[in-house]
Amino acid sequence: MQQPSKATATELFEGRKHYVIPAYQRPYVWNEEDQWAPLWDDIQRVAESHLVASSTPIKSHFLGAVVFELLQAGSAAITELDVIDGQQRLTTLQLLLDAVQDVLNKNGHEEEAERLEELILNKQAVYRGTPQRFKLWPSQANRAEFIHAMDPAEPDPGETGQIQGAHDFFSAEAERWIAGLADDDGEVPPGNAAERAEQLAETLASRLVVVAIDLTGDDDAQLIFETLNDRGTPLLKADLIKNWVFRHGQKIGADVDKWSRTLWEDFDTDWWREEITQGRLSRSRVDIFLHYWLTMRMRDEVKAELVFRTFVEYATPLMDTPATAEDFLTELRADADTYRGFGDLDTQTAAGKFRSRIIETMELAATTPVFLWAISPNHRLPDEQIEIGLAALESWIVRRTLLQMTSKDLNKLVVALLKTLSSVEVKQAGAEIRTFLSQQTAHTREWPSDEKFIAEVGSKRLYGYIKQNRIAVVLRAVEEYKRAQDSRYGDVPLPVSMSIEHVMPQKWREHWRPAVQLTPEQEQQRDRAVHTLGNLTLIPQSLNSSLSNRPWTDAEAKDLSHGGQPGRGKWSILSQFNLQVLNKEILQHQQSWTEQDIEDRADELARVIAKIWQGPERSIRDSGEAE
């Protein structure tokens, strides 16, 4: 590597030079608030220091570093340079130079305009109509917009993006400043128009300084890329991976421009780069996906901070030729498209139910590698095997969740399951998932049997110990199951907004004291019972405040005046507005709702839940325990 050296715009762009931002580089992301406006303020400050006689002229303003590598000197004697880092900075500088050049030219400052034009275009006839006419050639995602911004005679790509936005911003600021108009703070620039034009051109050409790092063939461009960030836009793990993939592709002679268009371009969109919070961490969707994808493919735990290094180690032997590399990336693209389509899965299918109930509502994204493996088009599992496998994993999770069994071993279980599936034919994959889970006997992995689940779940305090939305998932499934048992209920969807309701209220002491005085131990038992499965139901969110802590019957509520329903008990209000089968069964208890009713209902619900989420295969479980 040559020693880093200071360079001005003139030194960067003079002569026949063509800086190429690789097609795979991330798109232009700088914006007005964070970069354009601060940069313009700096330029204005430097130029004005040369217009005011009483001030000390500012010799230069430092823009940051640019790293590039010589590609080749072409037949037309043009020097082509590959931009390793600093693409945001170089793109902004070219848009700035072109915008100001346009303004200078329109306002009759031809000499200054011509000086800047030499830093924007290679004007020789041989480059006319080719990418080489520009001093800079941006990444694939920005090319159409860049060409139009730099040459309005070229086709308009349509919607204005950051490229055109930057050009428009600098054009407006240069027009205002050269004309001598006041800025937003009422400050008028010094000098006359000719003097301002001269100093602005001089500042852009020779007073903006970058540290230019010119790599040689012995330098590790990837390592240097990893250590450098653009101002205000830190690199994602996906950016590091992308840079490695395409530089490796160039080395093996692959068509990386095609890769950029067909395999990677989507990863640069806002959807993929949006940060998502999982637990205490926030990461971009693309980094989250790559983490899960590597876990799925390698069948091993992958640390989030090591995703890039792990990807390189895994991908290198799979990308030894252009053909194998494209096959590998095509599979990655297919799984990425599947991941992006998670939200569009039909919730009536096994995959849609699993995604909605387990990954989203129960927030168990740790199951994603197995889920992605099961529905990946690269594995081609038959639909019935997907249904068998996901139903088994969903049951394993729901039963353990309701029994409040630990989930600390989930990541390792997922990896162990993936390793098992690696040697199984796809036509048996779902059955293998069921068999694998049925064989687990350790407490951290046990799949509770029907007997264990039904015997224990009714006595568990659920409310306050399990998140309400997780309980609601189970109760919604029970409601849907009960409706499906009789077609006369009709195909009426549940309201989206449903809340958990305690049939016997949490504050039962206010209106629900029994005729016989309870002992302290009995009061504690009732306090526990109100939070168990048998006392919990679903109601529309809008009905919640009307039910509140009311007595059960109208007779008990005759003196009640608050709550918008004077003199009415909980039973009659619920009876009037209820549309749920769950609550129709509760309403059969018209005169009272007791601890025994709670216990009976818990047993009934437990048996329904055991039918919805069927347990392990008894023969496999018994043989596993015998061993």
C-alpha positions as CSV (number, residue, x, y, z in Angstrom):
1,M,0.0,0.0,0.0
2,Q,1.3,3.4,-0.9
3,Q,1.6,5.9,2.0
4,P,-1.7,7.8,2.6
5,S,-1.6,11.2,1.0
6,K,-3.7,14.3,1.1
7,A,-5.6,15.0,-2.1
8,T,-7.9,17.8,-3.3
9,A,-10.8,17.4,-5.8
10,T,-8.4,18.5,-8.5
11,E,-5.8,15.9,-7.6
12,L,-8.5,13.2,-7.3
13,F,-10.3,13.9,-10.5
14,E,-7.8,15.6,-12.9
15,G,-6.8,13.8,-16.0
16,R,-8.5,10.8,-17.5
17,K,-9.8,9.0,-14.4
18,H,-12.8,6.8,-13.8
19,Y,-13.6,5.8,-10.3
20,V,-15.8,2.7,-10.2
21,I,-18.0,1.9,-7.2
22,P,-18.6,-1.8,-7.5
23,A,-22.1,-2.8,-8.6
24,Y,-22.6,-4.7,-5.3
25,Q,-21.8,-1.8,-3.0
26,R,-24.6,-0.5,-0.8
27,P,-26.7,2.3,-2.3
28,Y,-26.2,6.0,-1.6
29,V,-27.6,6.8,1.8
30,W,-26.3,10.3,2.8
31,N,-29.0,12.8,3.6
32,E,-29.5,16.6,4.2
33,E,-29.6,16.6,8.0
34,D,-26.6,14.4,8.7
35,Q,-24.3,15.1,5.8
36,W,-25.3,17.5,3.0
37,A,-26.1,20.5,5.2
38,P,-23.1,20.2,7.5
39,L,-20.9,19.8,4.4
40,W,-22.3,22.9,2.8
41,D,-21.9,24.9,6.0
42,D,-18.2,23.9,6.0
43,I,-17.8,24.8,2.3
44,Q,-19.5,28.2,2.9
45,R,-17.3,28.9,6.0
46,V,-14.1,28.2,4.0
47,A,-15.1,30.3,1.0
48,E,-16.3,33.2,3.1
49,S,-13.1,33.2,5.0
50,H,-11.4,34.2,1.7
51,L,-14.0,37.0,1.0
52,V,-13.7,38.9,4.3
53,A,-10.5,40.9,4.5
54,S,-10.5,40.9,8.3
55,S,-10.7,37.1,8.7
56,T,-7.9,34.5,8.6
57,P,-8.4,32.5,5.4
58,I,-9.1,28.8,6.0
59,K,-6.6,26.8,3.9
60,S,-8.6,23.6,3.7
61,H,-11.4,21.4,5.1
62,F,-10.9,17.7,5.7
63,L,-13.6,15.4,4.3
64,G,-12.3,12.0,5.5
65,A,-10.6,9.1,3.8
66,V,-11.0,7.4,0.4
67,V,-9.6,4.0,-0.4
68,F,-9.2,2.8,-3.9
69,E,-7.3,0.2,-5.9
70,L,-6.1,0.4,-9.5
71,L,-8.1,-1.8,-11.8
72,Q,-6.5,-1.1,-15.1
73,A,-5.3,1.5,-17.6
74,G,-7.6,0.9,-20.6
75,S,-6.9,1.1,-24.3
76,A,-8.1,4.7,-24.3
77,A,-5.5,5.6,-21.7
78,I,-8.1,6.1,-18.9
79,T,-7.2,5.1,-15.4
80,E,-9.9,3.0,-13.8
81,L,-9.9,2.8,-10.0
82,D,-12.0,0.5,-7.8
83,V,-13.5,2.3,-4.8
84,I,-13.0,0.1,-1.7
85,D,-14.3,2.7,0.8
86,G,-15.5,6.2,0.7
87,Q,-18.2,5.7,-2.0
88,Q,-20.7,7.9,-0.1
89,R,-18.1,10.7,0.1
90,L,-17.0,10.5,-3.5
91,T,-20.6,10.3,-4.8
92,T,-21.5,13.4,-2.8
93,L,-18.4,15.3,-4.0
94,Q,-19.3,14.6,-7.7
95,L,-23.0,15.6,-7.2
96,L,-21.8,18.8,-5.4
97,L,-19.3,19.7,-8.2
98,D,-21.9,19.1,-10.9
99,A,-24.6,21.1,-9.1
100,V,-22.4,24.1,-8.5
101,Q,-21.0,23.8,-12.1
102,D,-24.6,24.1,-13.4
103,V,-25.3,27.1,-11.3
104,L,-22.1,28.9,-12.3
105,N,-22.7,28.2,-16.0
106,K,-26.3,29.5,-15.8
107,N,-25.2,32.6,-14.1
108,G,-22.5,33.5,-16.6
109,H,-19.4,32.4,-14.6
110,E,-18.0,30.4,-17.5
111,E,-14.4,30.2,-16.5
112,E,-15.2,28.9,-13.0
113,A,-17.8,26.5,-14.5
114,E,-15.3,25.1,-17.0
115,R,-12.8,24.5,-14.2
116,L,-15.3,22.3,-12.3
117,E,-16.5,20.6,-15.4
118,E,-13.0,19.2,-15.9
119,L,-13.4,17.4,-12.5
120,I,-16.7,15.9,-13.4
121,L,-16.4,14.6,-17.0
122,N,-13.9,12.9,-19.2
123,K,-14.8,15.0,-22.3
124,Q,-12.8,13.2,-24.9
125,A,-14.9,12.0,-27.9
126,V,-14.0,8.4,-27.3
127,Y,-15.9,8.4,-24.0
128,R,-19.1,10.1,-25.3
129,G,-22.2,8.0,-24.5
130,T,-20.2,5.6,-22.3
131,P,-20.0,5.2,-18.5
132,Q,-16.3,6.4,-18.8
133,R,-17.5,9.9,-19.6
134,F,-18.2,10.4,-15.9
135,K,-15.3,10.6,-13.4
136,L,-17.4,8.4,-11.1
137,W,-19.5,5.4,-11.9
138,P,-21.9,4.6,-8.9
139,S,-23.2,1.3,-7.7
140,Q,-25.8,-0.6,-9.6
141,A,-28.8,0.7,-7.5
142,N,-27.9,4.3,-8.2
143,R,-26.8,4.4,-11.8
144,A,-30.0,5.5,-13.5
145,E,-30.7,8.2,-11.1
146,F,-27.0,9.4,-11.1
147,I,-26.9,9.6,-14.9
148,H,-30.1,11.7,-15.0
149,A,-28.9,14.0,-12.1
150,M,-25.6,14.6,-13.9
151,D,-27.1,14.9,-17.3
152,P,-30.9,15.9,-17.3
153,A,-31.1,15.0,-21.0
154,E,-30.8,11.3,-20.0
155,P,-34.1,9.4,-19.2
156,D,-35.7,10.3,-15.9
157,P,-35.8,7.1,-13.7
158,G,-39.0,8.3,-12.0
159,E,-39.2,8.6,-8.3
160,T,-36.6,11.0,-6.8
161,G,-34.1,9.4,-4.4
162,Q,-31.1,10.5,-2.4
163,I,-28.9,11.0,-5.5
164,Q,-31.3,13.6,-7.0
165,G,-32.0,15.0,-3.6
166,A,-28.4,15.8,-3.0
167,H,-28.0,17.4,-6.4
168,D,-31.1,19.5,-5.8
169,F,-29.9,20.5,-2.4
170,F,-26.5,21.7,-3.5
171,S,-28.0,23.5,-6.5
172,A,-30.4,25.5,-4.4
173,E,-27.7,26.4,-1.8
174,A,-25.2,27.4,-4.5
175,E,-27.8,29.5,-6.3
176,R,-28.8,31.3,-3.1
177,W,-25.2,31.9,-1.9
178,I,-23.8,33.1,-5.3
179,A,-26.8,35.4,-5.7
180,G,-26.1,36.9,-2.2
181,L,-29.4,36.0,-0.7
182,A,-29.7,35.6,3.1
183,D,-29.7,32.2,4.6
184,D,-32.3,30.9,7.2
185,D,-30.6,32.9,9.9
186,G,-30.7,36.1,7.9
187,E,-27.0,36.1,7.2
188,V,-26.0,37.6,3.8
189,P,-22.8,36.3,2.2
190,P,-19.9,38.8,1.7
191,G,-18.5,40.0,-1.6
192,N,-20.2,40.4,-4.9
193,A,-21.4,37.6,-7.2
194,A,-18.2,37.3,-9.2
195,E,-16.1,37.1,-6.1
196,R,-18.3,34.5,-4.6
197,A,-18.3,32.4,-7.7
198,E,-14.5,32.5,-7.9
199,Q,-14.0,31.5,-4.2
200,L,-16.7,28.8,-4.3
201,A,-15.0,27.2,-7.4
202,E,-11.6,27.5,-5.8
203,T,-12.8,26.0,-2.5
204,L,-14.4,23.0,-4.3
205,A,-11.4,22.4,-6.5
206,S,-8.5,22.9,-4.1
207,R,-9.6,23.4,-0.5
208,L,-11.6,20.2,0.2
209,V,-9.1,17.6,1.3
210,V,-9.4,13.8,1.6
211,V,-6.8,11.3,2.7
212,A,-6.3,9.1,-0.3
213,I,-5.2,5.5,0.2
214,D,-4.1,3.8,-2.9
215,L,-3.9,0.0,-2.4
216,T,-1.4,-2.3,-4.2
217,G,-2.0,-5.9,-5.1
218,D,-0.5,-7.1,-1.8
219,D,-3.0,-5.3,0.4
220,D,-6.0,-7.0,2.0
221,A,-8.8,-4.8,0.6
222,Q,-11.5,-6.7,2.6
223,L,-9.7,-6.1,5.9
224,I,-9.3,-2.4,5.2
225,F,-13.0,-2.3,4.1
226,E,-14.0,-3.8,7.5
227,T,-12.2,-1.2,9.5
228,L,-13.6,1.8,7.8
229,N,-17.1,3.3,8.1
230,D,-18.7,6.2,6.2
231,R,-19.7,9.2,8.2
232,G,-22.8,8.5,10.2
233,T,-23.7,5.2,8.4
234,P,-22.0,2.2,10.2
235,L,-21.7,-0.9,8.2
236,L,-24.0,-3.9,8.8
237,K,-22.7,-7.4,8.9
238,A,-24.5,-7.8,5.6
239,D,-22.4,-5.0,4.1
240,L,-19.2,-6.8,5.1
241,I,-20.6,-10.1,3.6
242,K,-21.7,-8.4,0.5
243,N,-18.3,-6.8,-0.1
244,W,-16.6,-10.2,0.5
245,V,-19.0,-12.1,-1.8
246,F,-18.5,-9.8,-4.7
247,R,-14.8,-9.3,-4.4
248,H,-14.4,-13.0,-4.2
249,G,-16.7,-13.3,-7.2
250,Q,-14.4,-11.0,-9.2
251,K,-11.4,-13.1,-8.3
252,I,-13.0,-16.3,-9.6
253,G,-14.3,-14.6,-12.8
254,A,-18.0,-14.5,-12.0
255,D,-20.5,-12.1,-13.5
256,V,-20.9,-9.9,-10.4
257,D,-23.0,-7.3,-12.2
258,K,-25.6,-10.0,-12.8
259,W,-25.3,-11.1,-9.2
260,S,-26.0,-7.5,-8.1
261,R,-29.1,-7.2,-10.2
262,T,-30.6,-10.7,-9.6
263,L,-29.3,-12.0,-6.3
264,W,-28.4,-9.1,-4.0
265,E,-30.2,-5.9,-5.0
266,D,-33.2,-6.6,-2.7
267,F,-31.0,-6.7,0.4
268,D,-30.2,-3.0,-0.1
269,T,-33.9,-2.0,0.2
270,D,-35.3,-0.3,3.3
271,W,-37.3,-3.3,4.4
272,W,-34.2,-5.4,4.8
273,R,-32.1,-2.7,6.4
274,E,-34.8,-1.6,9.0
275,E,-33.7,-2.3,12.6
276,I,-35.9,-4.8,14.5
277,T,-35.8,-5.2,18.3
278,Q,-35.5,-8.7,19.6
279,G,-35.1,-8.9,23.4
280,R,-32.5,-6.3,24.3
281,L,-30.9,-6.1,20.9
282,S,-31.7,-4.1,17.8
283,R,-30.4,-5.4,14.4
284,S,-31.3,-5.0,10.8
285,R,-33.6,-7.6,9.3
286,V,-30.9,-8.7,6.9
287,D,-28.4,-9.3,9.7
288,I,-31.0,-11.2,11.6
289,F,-31.8,-13.3,8.6
290,L,-28.2,-14.1,7.8
291,H,-27.7,-15.1,11.4
292,Y,-30.6,-17.6,11.3
293,W,-29.7,-18.8,7.8
294,L,-26.1,-19.6,8.9
295,T,-27.5,-21.5,11.9
296,M,-29.8,-23.5,9.6
297,R,-27.1,-24.3,7.0
298,M,-24.2,-25.0,9.4
299,R,-26.4,-26.8,12.0
300,D,-24.5,-25.1,14.7
301,E,-24.9,-22.1,17.1
302,V,-23.5,-18.9,15.6
303,K,-22.7,-15.9,17.7
304,A,-24.3,-12.7,16.3
305,E,-21.0,-10.8,16.5
306,L,-19.3,-13.4,14.4
307,V,-21.8,-13.7,11.6
308,F,-19.4,-12.2,9.0
309,R,-16.4,-14.4,9.8
310,T,-18.6,-17.5,10.1
311,F,-20.2,-16.7,6.7
312,V,-16.7,-16.4,5.0
313,E,-15.5,-19.7,6.5
314,Y,-18.7,-21.5,5.4
315,A,-19.0,-19.9,2.0
316,T,-15.4,-20.0,0.8
317,P,-15.3,-23.7,-0.2
318,L,-18.8,-23.5,-1.7
319,M,-17.8,-20.6,-4.0
320,D,-14.7,-22.0,-5.7
321,T,-16.0,-21.6,-9.3
322,P,-18.5,-19.1,-10.9
323,A,-21.0,-21.9,-11.3
324,T,-20.9,-23.2,-7.7
325,A,-20.8,-19.7,-6.3
326,E,-24.0,-18.8,-8.3
327,D,-25.7,-22.0,-7.1
328,F,-24.8,-21.1,-3.5
329,L,-26.1,-17.5,-3.8
330,T,-29.2,-18.6,-5.6
331,E,-30.1,-20.9,-2.6
332,L,-29.4,-18.0,-0.3
333,R,-31.7,-15.7,-2.4
334,A,-34.5,-18.3,-2.3
335,D,-34.3,-18.6,1.5
336,A,-34.2,-14.8,1.8
337,D,-37.4,-14.5,-0.3
338,T,-39.0,-17.2,1.9
339,Y,-38.0,-15.3,5.0
340,R,-39.4,-12.0,3.6
341,G,-42.6,-13.8,2.8
342,F,-43.2,-15.0,6.4
343,G,-45.8,-12.2,7.0
344,D,-47.8,-13.3,3.9
345,L,-48.2,-16.9,5.0
346,D,-51.8,-18.1,5.2
347,T,-52.6,-18.4,8.9
348,Q,-54.8,-21.4,8.1
349,T,-51.8,-23.4,7.1
350,A,-49.4,-25.1,9.4
351,A,-46.6,-22.7,8.4
352,G,-48.8,-19.6,8.8
353,K,-50.0,-20.8,12.3
354,F,-46.5,-21.5,13.5
355,R,-45.2,-18.2,12.3
356,S,-48.1,-16.2,13.8
357,R,-48.4,-18.1,17.1
358,I,-44.8,-19.2,17.9
359,I,-42.4,-16.8,16.2
360,E,-44.4,-13.6,16.4
361,T,-46.9,-13.8,19.4
362,M,-44.9,-16.1,21.7
363,E,-41.7,-14.2,20.5
364,L,-39.7,-17.5,20.1
365,A,-37.7,-16.4,17.1
366,A,-35.0,-18.9,18.2
367,T,-37.1,-21.5,16.3
368,T,-36.7,-19.7,13.0
369,P,-33.8,-21.8,11.7
370,V,-35.9,-25.0,11.9
371,F,-39.0,-23.2,10.6
372,L,-37.0,-21.8,7.6
373,W,-35.5,-25.2,7.0
374,A,-38.9,-26.8,6.9
375,I,-40.5,-24.4,4.4
376,S,-37.4,-23.6,2.4
377,P,-37.9,-24.2,-1.4
378,N,-34.3,-25.6,-1.4
379,H,-35.4,-28.6,0.7
380,R,-38.8,-29.3,-1.0
381,L,-40.6,-30.9,2.0
382,P,-44.0,-32.4,1.1
383,D,-46.8,-30.3,2.5
384,E,-47.9,-33.1,4.8
385,Q,-44.4,-33.4,6.3
386,I,-44.3,-29.7,6.9
387,E,-47.6,-29.9,8.7
388,I,-46.5,-32.9,10.8
389,G,-43.2,-31.4,11.8
390,L,-44.3,-27.9,12.6
391,A,-47.4,-29.2,14.5
392,A,-45.1,-31.3,16.7
393,L,-42.7,-28.4,17.4
394,E,-45.6,-26.1,18.1
395,S,-47.1,-28.5,20.5
396,W,-43.8,-29.0,22.2
397,I,-43.6,-25.2,22.8
398,V,-47.2,-24.6,23.8
399,R,-47.3,-27.4,26.3
400,R,-44.0,-26.5,27.9
401,T,-45.0,-22.8,27.9
402,L,-48.3,-23.5,29.8
403,L,-46.5,-25.7,32.3
404,Q,-43.9,-23.0,32.7
405,M,-41.0,-25.3,31.8
406,T,-37.6,-23.7,31.0
407,S,-36.8,-22.5,27.5
408,K,-33.1,-21.9,28.2
409,D,-32.0,-25.0,26.1
410,L,-34.1,-24.0,23.0
411,N,-31.1,-22.8,20.9
412,K,-29.2,-26.0,21.5
413,L,-32.4,-28.1,20.9
414,V,-32.9,-26.4,17.5
415,V,-29.3,-27.1,16.5
416,A,-29.6,-30.8,17.6
417,L,-32.8,-31.1,15.6
418,L,-31.2,-29.6,12.5
419,K,-28.3,-32.0,12.8
420,T,-30.8,-34.9,12.9
421,L,-32.7,-33.6,9.9
422,S,-29.5,-33.4,7.8
423,S,-29.4,-37.1,7.3
424,V,-33.2,-37.7,6.8
425,E,-35.0,-38.0,3.5
426,V,-37.4,-35.1,3.0
427,K,-40.4,-37.4,2.7
428,Q,-39.8,-38.4,6.3
429,A,-38.6,-35.0,7.7
430,G,-41.8,-34.0,9.5
431,A,-42.1,-37.4,11.1
432,E,-38.5,-37.2,12.1
433,I,-39.1,-33.9,13.9
434,R,-42.0,-35.6,15.8
435,T,-39.9,-38.6,16.6
436,F,-36.9,-36.5,17.8
437,L,-39.1,-34.4,20.1
438,S,-40.9,-37.5,21.4
439,Q,-37.5,-39.1,22.4
440,Q,-36.5,-36.2,24.6
441,T,-36.6,-37.1,28.3
442,A,-34.4,-34.4,29.9
443,H,-36.4,-31.8,31.9
444,T,-35.0,-29.0,29.7
445,R,-36.3,-30.8,26.5
446,E,-39.2,-33.0,27.6
447,W,-42.4,-33.0,25.5
448,P,-45.1,-33.2,28.2
449,S,-47.5,-36.2,27.7
450,D,-51.2,-35.9,27.7
451,E,-51.3,-37.3,31.2
452,K,-48.8,-34.9,32.6
453,F,-50.2,-31.9,30.8
454,I,-53.8,-32.5,31.8
455,A,-52.9,-33.3,35.4
456,E,-50.7,-30.2,35.9
457,V,-51.8,-27.3,33.7
458,G,-55.1,-26.6,35.6
459,S,-53.3,-25.8,38.9
460,K,-50.6,-23.6,37.3
461,R,-51.0,-19.8,38.0
462,L,-50.8,-18.6,34.4
463,Y,-51.8,-14.9,34.5
464,G,-48.9,-12.8,35.7
465,Y,-46.4,-15.6,35.0
466,I,-47.0,-16.0,31.3
467,K,-47.3,-13.0,29.0
468,Q,-51.0,-12.2,28.3
469,N,-50.6,-12.5,24.5
470,R,-49.2,-16.0,24.9
471,I,-52.2,-17.0,26.9
472,A,-54.5,-15.3,24.4
473,V,-52.9,-17.4,21.6
474,V,-54.0,-20.6,23.3
475,L,-57.5,-19.4,24.1
476,R,-58.0,-18.2,20.6
477,A,-57.0,-21.6,19.3
478,V,-59.5,-23.2,21.7
479,E,-62.2,-20.9,20.5
480,E,-61.5,-21.7,16.9
481,Y,-61.4,-25.5,17.7
482,K,-64.8,-25.3,19.5
483,R,-66.4,-23.4,16.6
484,A,-65.1,-25.9,14.1
485,Q,-66.9,-28.7,15.9
486,D,-70.3,-27.4,14.8
487,S,-70.8,-25.7,11.4
488,R,-73.9,-23.9,12.8
489,Y,-71.6,-21.4,14.5
490,G,-70.7,-20.2,11.0
491,D,-67.4,-18.9,9.7
492,V,-67.3,-15.7,11.8
493,P,-63.7,-14.5,12.5
494,L,-62.7,-13.5,16.0
495,P,-62.1,-9.8,16.6
496,V,-58.4,-8.8,16.2
497,S,-58.4,-7.0,19.5
498,M,-59.2,-9.5,22.3
499,S,-58.2,-9.2,25.9
500,I,-57.8,-11.7,28.8
501,E,-60.7,-11.5,31.3
502,H,-60.9,-13.1,34.7
503,V,-64.3,-14.6,35.2
504,M,-64.0,-14.4,38.9
505,P,-62.3,-11.0,39.2
506,Q,-58.8,-10.4,40.6
507,K,-60.4,-8.1,43.2
508,W,-62.9,-10.7,44.3
509,R,-63.1,-9.4,47.8
510,E,-65.0,-6.3,46.6
511,H,-68.2,-8.1,45.5
512,W,-67.5,-11.9,45.5
513,R,-67.1,-12.8,49.1
514,P,-68.9,-16.1,49.9
515,A,-71.6,-16.3,52.5
516,V,-69.3,-18.4,54.7
517,Q,-66.2,-16.6,56.0
518,L,-63.0,-17.9,54.3
519,T,-60.0,-18.8,56.3
520,P,-56.7,-17.1,55.4
521,E,-55.6,-20.3,53.7
522,Q,-58.8,-20.4,51.6
523,E,-58.3,-16.8,50.6
524,Q,-54.8,-17.6,49.4
525,Q,-56.2,-20.5,47.4
526,R,-58.8,-18.3,45.8
527,D,-56.2,-15.7,45.0
528,R,-54.3,-18.3,43.2
529,A,-57.4,-19.9,41.5
530,V,-58.4,-16.6,39.8
531,H,-55.2,-16.6,37.8
532,T,-55.4,-20.2,36.6
533,L,-56.5,-21.5,33.2
534,G,-60.1,-22.4,34.3
535,N,-60.9,-18.7,35.2
536,L,-59.5,-17.0,32.2
537,T,-61.4,-16.3,29.0
538,L,-61.3,-13.9,26.0
539,I,-63.6,-10.9,25.5
540,P,-63.5,-8.0,23.0
541,Q,-61.2,-5.2,24.2
542,S,-64.2,-2.8,24.2
543,L,-66.1,-4.9,26.7
544,N,-63.3,-5.0,29.2
545,S,-64.2,-1.9,31.2
546,S,-67.9,-2.8,31.4
547,L,-67.2,-6.1,33.2
548,S,-64.5,-5.0,35.5
549,N,-64.9,-6.3,39.1
550,R,-68.7,-6.6,39.0
551,P,-70.7,-9.2,41.0
552,W,-71.8,-12.2,39.0
553,T,-75.6,-11.9,39.2
554,D,-78.0,-8.9,38.7
555,A,-79.3,-9.6,42.2
556,E,-75.9,-9.0,43.7
557,A,-75.4,-5.9,41.6
558,K,-78.8,-4.2,42.3
559,D,-77.1,-1.4,44.3
560,L,-74.2,-1.0,41.9
561,S,-74.3,2.3,40.1
562,H,-70.9,2.7,38.5
563,G,-69.5,1.2,35.3
564,G,-72.2,2.4,32.9
565,Q,-74.5,-0.6,33.5
566,P,-76.2,0.2,36.9
567,G,-77.8,-2.8,38.6
568,R,-76.5,-5.4,36.2
569,G,-74.2,-8.2,37.0
570,K,-71.3,-9.6,35.0
571,W,-73.3,-12.6,33.8
572,S,-76.1,-10.5,32.1
573,I,-73.7,-8.1,30.5
574,L,-71.5,-10.9,29.2
575,S,-74.6,-12.7,28.0
576,Q,-75.9,-9.7,26.1
577,F,-72.7,-9.0,24.1
578,N,-70.9,-12.4,24.0
579,L,-70.3,-14.1,20.6
580,Q,-67.6,-16.6,21.8
581,V,-68.2,-20.3,22.3
582,L,-65.8,-20.1,25.2
583,N,-68.1,-17.8,27.1
584,K,-71.3,-19.5,26.2
585,E,-70.1,-22.4,28.3
586,I,-69.3,-20.2,31.2
587,L,-72.7,-18.5,30.9
588,Q,-74.3,-21.9,31.7
589,H,-73.4,-21.1,35.3
590,Q,-76.1,-18.5,35.7
591,Q,-76.3,-18.4,39.5
592,S,-72.7,-18.6,40.5
593,W,-69.1,-19.1,39.5
594,T,-67.1,-21.0,42.1
595,E,-63.6,-22.5,42.6
596,Q,-65.1,-25.9,41.7
597,D,-66.4,-24.4,38.4
598,I,-62.9,-23.0,37.8
599,E,-61.3,-26.4,38.4
600,D,-63.8,-28.3,36.2
601,R,-63.4,-25.8,33.4
602,A,-59.6,-26.1,33.6
603,D,-59.8,-29.8,33.2
604,E,-62.1,-29.5,30.2
605,L,-59.8,-26.8,28.6
606,A,-56.7,-28.9,29.2
607,R,-58.2,-31.8,27.3
608,V,-59.2,-29.6,24.4
609,I,-55.7,-28.1,24.3
610,A,-54.2,-31.6,24.3
611,K,-56.3,-32.4,21.2
612,I,-55.3,-29.2,19.4
613,W,-51.6,-29.6,20.2
614,Q,-51.2,-33.4,20.2
615,G,-48.5,-34.8,22.4
616,P,-45.6,-37.1,21.8
617,E,-45.9,-40.6,20.4
618,R,-46.5,-42.9,23.3
619,S,-44.6,-45.8,21.9
620,I,-41.5,-43.7,21.3
621,R,-41.8,-42.0,24.7
622,D,-42.2,-45.3,26.5
623,S,-39.2,-46.8,24.8
624,G,-37.1,-43.8,25.5
625,E,-38.0,-43.9,29.2
626,A,-37.3,-47.6,29.3
627,E,-33.8,-47.1,28.1
